[in-house]
């Protein structure tokens, strides 16, 4: 399996986030991608290639153009006011406030185009965001050109980013962009299988009214866990998309046996949907020692996940999402891929 990777992700570093009532260093570290890359090399998974440069035309089909236009300007706007450190929002247009008129100032715009204070910007953030987008599309192109599967080692991740908002370390929804690109290249239908601990709220929001992309989300119950306000089992899609969104919320403490029951059901429904390609939002923060998660999967479980995905017998694009137990993230993420390959 070929891996697409860009060292430009390292520009997004030393950013901060609001977590548990404090401004803390971001959990989404550059070391995450580097540890995974080294593990790919160590196990001999396959060739590691650099991404091509892509424009944002496909991204503009799943994200609002004004949002995409805003992202590259954040750091310049922030520093133009004499600021340093991380550009971070502090107020949002919640219920009862207007969310249809963008403010003029950077503080207002940061809140207008986000849903939390977990996706801050530093000087190198936009270049890293763009490189992550390019990684996803370059890996998608490998699959389109005949590879059975490919791994997009994306950083920053993407599945919390919606059509017009950032959040949860995510800015451009790499999996959604890849799914749209497959459609543009002639796929009749695409499935997204999100196995990250946290609900892929951005992916759900983007495709919620569409029937050409079926979304299957396995995640922690939003009654207990971030992002809290989306991911319930009764969210099935609307309009043409009714029935094409499936959520599997699970309680804190879920072990692999319970998780795998949900995964088996998701894969059965996915196969019945009969997509031309499956995009896997690969998060491994389901791990028992992940610092911001509450599931109980162990490292030996991740190859089993890969084997079940391989059994679908579909062209498959793996797109890296979350996972914050830095010492084990390489073993677990690449374990899914070697399980797929070994099957």
JODANOR-V818520 format. One line per field, one symbol per residue. phi: phi as a letter, one per 40 degrees, with the letter a starting at -180 (. if undefined). A space follows every 10 residues. Layout:
phi->???
This chain:
phi->.cbbabccdc ccagcbacaf gbcbdccccd ddccccdccd cccgcicbbc cccbcbccdc cbbccccccc dccdcccccc cgcagccbcb abccdgbcbb bccccccccd ccbababbbc bbdcccccdc ccdccccccc cdccchccaa bcccaccacc cccbacifgb bbcccccccc ccccchccab bbbbbcdccc cccdccbcbb bcbcbbbbac dccbbdcgba hccccbgafc ccgbbbbbcb cdgdbcdccc dccccccccc cccfccabbb ccbbccccbc cbbbcbcbdc cccccccccc ccfbdbbcbc bchbcdcbcc dcccdccccc ccc
